[in-house]
Amino acid sequence: MYCQECQQRPATLHFTKIINGEKNEVHLCEQCAKEKGDFIPGSNSFSIHNLLSGLLDFEQSLGGSSTQTREKHPGKCPKCGLTYHQFTKVGRFGCAQCYETFESKLSPIFKRIHGGNTSHSGKVPKRIGSDLLERKKIEQLKHHLKKLIDQEEFEEAAKVRDEIRAYEKRLDGGS
């Protein structure tokens, strides 16, 4: 597929815009995309780092003022001294502690990117993963139980509690 602008170079950037339910696809080469420059908001460059950097700092692109954004960002990492602003520019954390320091900023981004999931679940082989799957199910049920208790739905919570006990009994009996 060739670039829709110049009709000479192969299209390497493919954008889909949906405005008022009308889908519009644009296929451009990198050179024409740089010249147009309006396809990625807040970015004049098409490097993947700039794209992700814009995603990580999405509050500014939503119209939040810079002082509001700065107040919401955690300070510095106590171990390496990296700030969230530096992280959005560099695209890498300085140490493992940064994940915990900036967790409040990362969780909403991960939820948005991963469709609501914030923890890695991965795949488990069925032959050897039955215990692991049951432990995962127990964790999910405990989380659901906590929500039910918070909502004061005690009858439903009792059913979930009994289900958790049954899973735990099966797990202990199988070991």
C-alpha positions as a Python dict, from the first residue, in 0.01 Angstrom:
ca = {
    (1, 'M'): (0, 0, 0),
    (2, 'Y'): (136, 341, -99),
    (3, 'C'): (113, 672, 86),
    (4, 'Q'): (-216, 854, 24),
    (5, 'E'): (-38, 1191, 8),
    (6, 'C'): (263, 1143, -218),
    (7, 'Q'): (162, 816, -388),
    (8, 'Q'): (536, 731, -414),
    (9, 'R'): (661, 575, -91),
    (10, 'P'): (512, 278, 95),
    (11, 'A'): (272, 373, 375),
    (12, 'T'): (426, 284, 710),
    (13, 'L'): (185, 473, 939),
    (14, 'H'): (-181, 376, 944),
    (15, 'F'): (-431, 585, 1139),
    (16, 'T'): (-801, 529, 1194),
    (17, 'K'): (-1012, 822, 1307),
    (18, 'I'): (-1371, 774, 1413),
    (19, 'I'): (-1564, 1100, 1426),
    (20, 'N'): (-1940, 1093, 1494),
    (21, 'G'): (-1946, 724, 1408),
    (22, 'E'): (-1779, 781, 1069),
    (23, 'K'): (-1461, 579, 1022),
    (24, 'N'): (-1178, 742, 826),
    (25, 'E'): (-854, 556, 755),
    (26, 'V'): (-534, 737, 660),
    (27, 'H'): (-221, 564, 528),
    (28, 'L'): (95, 774, 512),
    (29, 'C'): (467, 732, 466),
    (30, 'E'): (681, 860, 751),
    (31, 'Q'): (794, 1170, 560),
    (32, 'C'): (440, 1286, 475),
    (33, 'A'): (324, 1212, 829),
    (34, 'K'): (601, 1434, 968),
    (35, 'E'): (500, 1711, 730),
    (36, 'K'): (133, 1686, 829),
    (37, 'G'): (218, 1646, 1200),
    (38, 'D'): (-142, 1662, 1325),
    (39, 'F'): (-217, 1291, 1347),
    (40, 'I'): (-69, 1232, 1691),
    (41, 'P'): (-182, 1504, 1933),
    (42, 'G'): (101, 1669, 2123),
    (43, 'S'): (371, 1511, 1912),
    (44, 'N'): (566, 1642, 1616),
    (45, 'S'): (777, 1329, 1598),
    (46, 'F'): (660, 977, 1523),
    (47, 'S'): (899, 782, 1743),
    (48, 'I'): (734, 517, 1959),
    (49, 'H'): (890, 679, 2264),
    (50, 'N'): (708, 1007, 2198),
    (51, 'L'): (384, 823, 2143),
    (52, 'L'): (415, 638, 2475),
    (53, 'S'): (537, 951, 2649),
    (54, 'G'): (219, 1127, 2541),
    (55, 'L'): (15, 836, 2671),
    (56, 'L'): (189, 841, 3009),
    (57, 'D'): (122, 1212, 3047),
    (58, 'F'): (-239, 1193, 2930),
    (59, 'E'): (-369, 1442, 3191),
    (60, 'Q'): (-206, 1732, 3010),
    (61, 'S'): (-357, 1623, 2680),
    (62, 'L'): (-700, 1612, 2848),
    (63, 'G'): (-673, 1978, 2936),
    (64, 'G'): (-542, 1960, 3293),
    (65, 'S'): (-325, 2256, 3380),
    (66, 'S'): (43, 2198, 3444),
    (67, 'T'): (10, 2290, 3815),
    (68, 'Q'): (-277, 2044, 3859),
    (69, 'T'): (-78, 1775, 3683),
    (70, 'R'): (234, 1844, 3887),
    (71, 'E'): (37, 1825, 4216),
    (72, 'K'): (-106, 1484, 4121),
    (73, 'H'): (234, 1341, 4031),
    (74, 'P'): (425, 1176, 4314),
    (75, 'G'): (754, 1351, 4399),
    (76, 'K'): (1081, 1171, 4347),
    (77, 'C'): (1180, 811, 4378),
    (78, 'P'): (1350, 786, 4720),
    (79, 'K'): (1607, 539, 4589),
    (80, 'C'): (1724, 686, 4257),
    (81, 'G'): (1577, 1039, 4264),
    (82, 'L'): (1391, 1006, 3931),
    (83, 'T'): (1080, 1225, 3896),
    (84, 'Y'): (767, 1124, 3707),
    (85, 'H'): (827, 1407, 3462),
    (86, 'Q'): (1176, 1270, 3391),
    (87, 'F'): (1028, 922, 3346),
    (88, 'T'): (782, 1049, 3084),
    (89, 'K'): (1070, 1209, 2892),
    (90, 'V'): (1318, 920, 2921),
    (91, 'G'): (1067, 635, 2899),
    (92, 'R'): (1250, 418, 3156),
    (93, 'F'): (1250, 391, 3531),
    (94, 'G'): (1574, 436, 3721),
    (95, 'C'): (1524, 144, 3962),
    (96, 'A'): (1272, -112, 4085),
    (97, 'Q'): (1151, 126, 4360),
    (98, 'C'): (1015, 361, 4091),
    (99, 'Y'): (728, 117, 4021),
    (100, 'E'): (606, 151, 4380),
    (101, 'T'): (672, 525, 4398),
    (102, 'F'): (473, 603, 4084),
    (103, 'E'): (212, 329, 4128),
    (104, 'S'): (-71, 581, 4175),
    (105, 'K'): (6, 728, 3832),
    (106, 'L'): (63, 396, 3655),
    (107, 'S'): (-247, 205, 3768),
    (108, 'P'): (-499, 419, 3575),
    (109, 'I'): (-279, 403, 3266),
    (110, 'F'): (-245, 24, 3287),
    (111, 'K'): (-620, -11, 3336),
    (112, 'R'): (-686, 198, 3029),
    (113, 'I'): (-430, 16, 2815),
    (114, 'H'): (-517, -336, 2928),
    (115, 'G'): (-895, -307, 2934),
    (116, 'G'): (-929, -285, 3312),
    (117, 'N'): (-669, -546, 3408),
    (118, 'T'): (-387, -429, 3632),
    (119, 'S'): (-223, -759, 3715),
    (120, 'H'): (-50, -1003, 3486),
    (121, 'S'): (-237, -1331, 3461),
    (122, 'G'): (-57, -1505, 3178),
    (123, 'K'): (-132, -1853, 3053),
    (124, 'V'): (-108, -2165, 3263),
    (125, 'P'): (-65, -2514, 3115),
    (126, 'K'): (-379, -2717, 3192),
    (127, 'R'): (-183, -3034, 3276),
    (128, 'I'): (21, -2886, 3559),
    (129, 'G'): (-163, -2566, 3642),
    (130, 'S'): (-479, -2688, 3817),
    (131, 'D'): (-355, -2587, 4165),
    (132, 'L'): (-243, -2252, 4036),
    (133, 'L'): (-578, -2193, 3866),
    (134, 'E'): (-763, -2280, 4186),
    (135, 'R'): (-543, -2043, 4389),
    (136, 'K'): (-613, -1770, 4134),
    (137, 'K'): (-987, -1843, 4159),
    (138, 'I'): (-966, -1819, 4540),
    (139, 'E'): (-793, -1480, 4512),
    (140, 'Q'): (-1064, -1355, 4276),
    (141, 'L'): (-1335, -1478, 4511),
    (142, 'K'): (-1166, -1311, 4810),
    (143, 'H'): (-1156, -985, 4618),
    (144, 'H'): (-1526, -1027, 4529),
    (145, 'L'): (-1603, -1110, 4894),
    (146, 'K'): (-1436, -790, 5009),
    (147, 'K'): (-1646, -586, 4764),
    (148, 'L'): (-1965, -756, 4884),
    (149, 'I'): (-1880, -684, 5247),
    (150, 'D'): (-1805, -320, 5164),
    (151, 'Q'): (-2146, -299, 4993),
    (152, 'E'): (-2305, -469, 5297),
    (153, 'E'): (-2445, -756, 5089),
    (154, 'F'): (-2388, -1010, 5364),
    (155, 'E'): (-2608, -1293, 5233),
    (156, 'E'): (-2424, -1299, 4900),
    (157, 'A'): (-2094, -1261, 5089),
    (158, 'A'): (-2174, -1573, 5295),
    (159, 'K'): (-2227, -1773, 4974),
    (160, 'V'): (-1894, -1652, 4834),
    (161, 'R'): (-1723, -1730, 5168),
    (162, 'D'): (-1857, -2087, 5151),
    (163, 'E'): (-1736, -2117, 4793),
    (164, 'I'): (-1389, -2002, 4900),
    (165, 'R'): (-1385, -2261, 5180),
    (166, 'A'): (-1484, -2536, 4934),
    (167, 'Y'): (-1200, -2438, 4698),
    (168, 'E'): (-952, -2425, 4987),
    (169, 'K'): (-1068, -2765, 5114),
    (170, 'R'): (-1022, -2917, 4767),
    (171, 'L'): (-680, -2753, 4738),
    (172, 'D'): (-566, -2882, 5080),
    (173, 'G'): (-706, -3228, 5008),
    (174, 'G'): (-530, -3245, 4671),
    (175, 'S'): (-186, -3158, 4812),
}
